[in-house]
């Protein structure tokens, strides 16, 4: 059964990266409406206006939050600039409402795929806006073709903005060396397993080896008193990470258990009720096709939840 689930997950991740499929769905009103019902389980909405009430409610329940405007690989400078304006708008709403909330973004969404100069320029604009309100900005993970550019941009910008953090993908073999460089920076390091398809030999397959590597990175961060986000829905990893937190006793601002909105929320609730720092990660926008595919790919049996959602 596990073999078939892995085949299904691979197919879904490949589908997520198919631009033709994405554009067909986004431009077919009927199909878009059907699949949007499934996406609603995992997204804050298609706009910030839809998402903010959910963030406000989560804050009231004791969760820290993160907001990301979905999108990546913009093709023109004007699209990158428009996305940058939207991220600055998120920052202003967080500041004006005094929310316990960070923002997250893909650098390719603000122009890194067009040029490194454009991506850095727009990131600095966002960081300048966030700095005034003391708001943390976390750079999300992208495909292996972007890893060098993402890390170099982060390291450059972090020199002037220590509230800028980065996501490290545990499944990449290169991450062991990358971690040593990132530990020299001040920004929060967010540890994820990794969800993108990679060329052969680039990444560790899902399983016990990857779980152990993931936990080794958590240990690195906690033992170095470095700010970190433990971003996983894996129950056993969360339990082992709890033991590490209890051992190292980091300050409340130095660590957090992070979960995506709509996924295994009962586990994050249990962590919160036990007194651990927790964060709910909200995404919004019309670019939810890739996000939906990746959420189902993480556990392909979620396809049955999709079928239930679209028939309601």
C-alpha positions as CSV (number, residue, x, y, z in Angstrom):
1,X,0.0,0.0,0.0
2,X,2.8,2.4,0.9
3,X,4.4,1.9,-2.6
4,X,1.1,2.9,-4.2
5,X,0.8,6.0,-2.0
6,X,4.3,7.1,-3.0
7,X,3.5,6.7,-6.6
8,X,0.3,8.8,-6.1
9,X,2.3,11.4,-4.2
10,X,4.8,11.7,-7.0
11,X,2.1,12.0,-9.6
12,X,0.4,14.8,-7.7
13,X,3.7,16.7,-7.3
14,X,4.3,16.5,-11.0
15,X,0.8,17.7,-11.7
16,X,1.3,20.6,-9.4
17,X,4.2,21.8,-11.5
18,X,2.3,21.5,-14.8
19,X,1.7,25.1,-15.9
20,X,-0.7,24.0,-18.6
21,X,-2.9,22.2,-16.2
22,X,-2.8,25.1,-13.7
23,X,-3.8,27.6,-16.3
24,X,-6.6,25.4,-17.7
25,X,-8.1,25.0,-14.2
26,X,-7.8,28.7,-13.3
27,X,-9.5,29.7,-16.5
28,X,-12.3,27.1,-16.5
29,X,-15.0,28.6,-14.4
30,X,-16.8,25.3,-13.7
31,X,-13.7,23.2,-12.9
32,X,-12.3,26.1,-10.9
33,X,-15.4,26.3,-8.8
34,X,-15.4,22.6,-8.1
35,X,-11.8,22.4,-7.0
36,X,-12.0,25.6,-5.0
37,X,-14.3,23.8,-2.7
38,X,-11.5,21.4,-1.9
39,X,-8.9,24.1,-1.6
40,X,-11.1,25.9,1.0
41,X,-10.0,23.3,3.5
42,X,-6.4,24.5,3.3
43,X,-6.4,28.2,2.4
44,X,-7.4,31.3,4.2
45,X,-9.3,32.5,1.2
46,X,-8.6,34.2,-2.2
47,X,-8.0,37.6,-0.6
48,X,-6.4,39.1,2.5
49,X,-9.9,40.3,3.5
50,X,-11.1,36.7,3.6
51,X,-8.1,35.5,5.5
52,X,-7.7,38.2,8.2
53,X,-10.8,37.1,10.3
54,X,-9.3,33.6,10.5
55,X,-6.0,34.9,11.6
56,X,-7.6,37.2,14.2
57,X,-9.6,34.3,15.6
58,X,-6.5,32.0,15.7
59,X,-4.7,34.7,17.7
60,X,-7.6,34.9,20.1
61,X,-7.2,31.2,20.6
62,X,-3.6,31.5,21.5
63,X,-1.9,30.7,18.2
64,X,0.8,32.8,16.6
65,X,0.2,33.0,12.9
66,X,1.9,33.5,9.5
67,X,0.3,34.8,6.3
68,X,1.6,34.1,2.8
69,X,0.2,35.6,-0.4
70,X,0.5,32.5,-2.8
71,X,2.3,32.8,-6.0
72,X,5.7,32.0,-7.6
73,X,7.7,32.3,-10.8
74,X,6.3,35.6,-12.0
75,X,7.2,36.4,-15.5
76,X,7.4,40.2,-15.6
77,X,8.8,42.9,-13.4
78,X,5.3,44.5,-13.1
79,X,3.9,41.2,-11.7
80,X,6.8,41.1,-9.2
81,X,6.2,44.7,-8.2
82,X,2.4,44.0,-7.7
83,X,3.2,41.0,-5.4
84,X,5.6,43.2,-3.5
85,X,2.9,45.8,-2.9
86,X,0.5,43.1,-1.7
87,X,3.1,41.8,0.9
88,X,3.6,45.4,2.1
89,X,-0.2,45.6,2.5
90,X,-0.1,42.4,4.6
91,X,2.5,44.0,6.8
92,X,0.4,47.2,7.3
93,X,-2.6,45.2,8.3
94,X,-0.7,43.1,10.8
95,X,0.8,46.3,12.3
96,X,-2.5,48.2,12.4
97,X,-4.3,45.4,14.0
98,X,-1.4,44.5,16.4
99,X,-1.6,40.9,15.3
100,X,0.8,38.2,16.6
101,X,1.7,37.3,13.0
102,X,4.6,37.0,10.6
103,X,4.6,36.9,6.8
104,X,6.1,34.4,4.5
105,X,6.9,34.6,0.8
106,X,8.5,32.9,-2.2
107,X,11.4,35.0,-3.6
108,X,10.4,33.9,-7.1
109,X,7.0,35.6,-6.4
110,X,8.7,39.0,-6.0
111,X,11.1,38.6,-9.0
112,X,14.1,36.5,-8.1
113,X,13.4,34.2,-11.1
114,X,13.7,37.3,-13.3
115,X,16.9,38.6,-11.8
116,X,18.6,38.5,-8.5
117,X,18.8,42.3,-8.4
118,X,15.0,42.5,-8.7
119,X,14.3,39.9,-6.1
120,X,16.7,41.5,-3.6
121,X,15.3,45.0,-4.3
122,X,11.7,43.9,-3.6
123,X,12.7,41.8,-0.6
124,X,14.4,44.9,0.9
125,X,11.3,47.0,0.4
126,X,9.2,44.4,2.2
127,X,11.7,44.1,5.0
128,X,11.9,47.9,5.5
129,X,8.1,48.0,5.9
130,X,8.2,45.0,8.3
131,X,11.0,46.5,10.3
132,X,8.9,49.5,11.4
133,X,6.4,47.2,13.0
134,X,8.9,44.6,14.3
135,X,7.3,42.0,12.0
136,X,9.2,38.8,11.1
137,X,9.5,37.8,7.4
138,X,10.2,34.2,6.5
139,X,11.5,33.2,3.1
140,X,9.8,30.0,1.9
141,X,11.4,27.0,0.2
142,X,11.5,26.6,-3.6
143,X,12.8,24.0,-6.1
144,X,16.5,23.0,-6.3
145,X,17.1,25.3,-9.3
146,X,16.5,28.2,-7.0
147,X,18.3,27.1,-3.8
148,X,21.6,29.0,-4.4
149,X,19.9,32.2,-5.4
150,X,17.5,32.0,-2.4
151,X,20.2,31.4,0.1
152,X,22.5,34.1,-1.3
153,X,19.6,36.7,-1.3
154,X,18.7,35.8,2.3
155,X,22.3,36.1,3.6
156,X,22.7,39.5,1.9
157,X,19.4,40.9,3.2
158,X,19.7,39.4,6.7
159,X,22.8,41.6,7.3
160,X,20.5,44.6,7.6
161,X,17.3,42.9,8.8
162,X,17.7,40.3,11.5
163,X,13.9,39.6,11.6
164,X,14.3,38.0,8.2
165,X,14.3,34.2,8.3
166,X,14.8,31.3,5.9
167,X,13.4,27.8,5.3
168,X,15.7,24.9,5.2
169,X,14.6,21.6,3.5
170,X,15.8,18.7,5.5
171,X,15.6,16.2,2.6
172,X,18.3,17.9,0.5
173,X,21.7,16.4,1.0
174,X,23.3,19.8,0.6
175,X,21.3,21.2,3.6
176,X,24.0,19.8,6.1
177,X,26.5,22.3,4.7
178,X,23.9,25.0,4.2
179,X,23.0,24.7,7.9
180,X,26.5,25.6,9.0
181,X,26.3,28.8,7.0
182,X,22.8,29.7,8.2
183,X,23.8,29.2,11.8
184,X,26.0,32.3,11.4
185,X,23.0,34.5,10.6
186,X,20.5,36.0,13.1
187,X,17.2,35.1,11.3
188,X,14.9,32.3,12.3
189,X,15.5,29.0,10.5
190,X,12.3,27.1,9.6
191,X,12.8,23.4,9.1
192,X,10.6,21.5,6.7
193,X,11.0,18.0,5.2
194,X,10.7,19.3,1.6
195,X,8.0,18.8,-0.9
196,X,9.4,19.4,-4.4
197,X,10.5,16.8,-6.9
198,X,14.3,16.7,-7.2
199,X,16.7,15.2,-9.7
200,X,18.2,11.8,-8.7
201,X,20.7,12.0,-5.9
202,X,19.6,15.4,-4.6
203,X,17.4,14.3,-1.7
204,X,16.7,11.8,0.9
205,X,13.5,9.7,0.4
206,X,10.7,10.0,2.9
207,X,11.2,7.5,5.7
208,X,13.1,6.9,8.9
209,X,16.4,8.3,7.6
210,X,14.8,11.6,6.7
211,X,13.0,11.8,10.1
212,X,16.3,11.3,11.9
213,X,18.0,14.0,9.7
214,X,15.1,16.4,10.4
215,X,15.4,15.9,14.1
216,X,19.2,16.4,13.9
217,X,18.6,19.9,12.4
218,X,16.1,20.7,15.2
219,X,18.8,19.7,17.7
220,X,21.4,21.8,16.0
221,X,19.1,24.9,16.2
222,X,18.0,24.4,19.8
223,X,21.5,23.5,21.1
224,X,22.9,26.7,19.4
225,X,20.0,28.8,20.9
226,X,19.1,29.8,17.4
227,X,15.6,30.9,16.5
228,X,13.7,28.1,14.8
229,X,10.4,26.9,13.5
230,X,9.7,23.2,13.7
231,X,7.4,23.0,10.7
232,X,6.0,19.5,10.6
233,X,2.7,17.5,10.9
234,X,4.6,14.3,11.7
235,X,3.3,13.3,15.2
236,X,6.4,11.2,16.2
237,X,8.8,14.1,15.1
238,X,6.7,16.5,17.1
239,X,7.0,14.3,20.2
240,X,10.8,13.9,19.9
241,X,11.1,17.7,19.3
242,X,9.1,18.3,22.5
243,X,11.7,16.3,24.4
244,X,14.5,18.5,22.9
245,X,12.6,21.7,23.8
246,X,12.2,20.4,27.4
247,X,15.9,19.6,27.5
248,X,17.3,22.9,26.0
249,X,14.6,25.1,27.5
250,X,14.7,27.8,24.8
251,X,13.0,31.2,25.3
252,X,9.4,31.4,24.0
253,X,10.5,33.7,21.2
254,X,13.2,31.3,20.0
255,X,11.1,28.3,18.9
256,X,7.7,27.4,17.6
257,X,5.8,24.3,16.4
258,X,4.3,25.3,13.1
259,X,1.4,23.7,11.2
260,X,-0.4,24.6,8.0
261,X,-4.0,25.7,8.4
262,X,-6.4,22.9,7.8
263,X,-4.0,20.0,8.4
264,X,-4.0,17.8,11.5
265,X,-5.0,20.8,13.6
266,X,-5.7,18.6,16.6
267,X,-2.0,17.9,17.0
268,X,-1.1,21.6,17.1
269,X,-4.0,22.2,19.6
270,X,-2.5,19.5,21.9
271,X,0.9,21.1,21.7
272,X,-0.6,24.5,22.5
273,X,-2.6,23.1,25.5
274,X,0.6,21.5,26.8
275,X,2.2,25.0,26.9
276,X,4.4,24.8,23.8
277,X,4.7,27.8,21.4
278,X,2.6,27.2,18.3
279,X,2.0,28.9,14.9
280,X,-0.7,28.4,12.3
281,X,0.4,29.1,8.7
282,X,-2.3,30.7,6.5
283,X,-2.0,31.1,2.7
284,X,-4.3,33.0,0.4
285,X,-4.7,33.9,-3.3
286,X,-5.9,32.5,-6.5
287,X,-2.7,30.5,-7.1
288,X,-4.0,27.6,-4.9
289,X,-3.7,24.8,-7.5
290,X,-0.1,23.9,-6.8
291,X,-0.8,24.3,-3.0
292,X,-3.8,21.9,-3.2
293,X,-1.8,19.3,-5.1
294,X,1.0,19.4,-2.6
295,X,-1.3,19.1,0.4
296,X,-2.9,16.0,-1.1
297,X,0.5,14.6,-2.1
298,X,1.7,14.7,1.5
299,X,-0.9,12.1,2.3
300,X,-2.6,10.8,-0.9
301,X,-5.5,9.3,1.0
302,X,-6.6,12.9,1.4
303,X,-8.0,12.5,-2.1
304,X,-11.1,11.1,-0.3
305,X,-11.4,14.4,1.6
306,X,-11.2,16.2,-1.7
307,X,-14.0,14.1,-3.1
308,X,-16.1,14.8,0.0
309,X,-15.5,18.5,-0.2
310,X,-16.4,18.9,-3.9
311,X,-19.6,17.0,-3.5
312,X,-21.0,19.1,-0.6
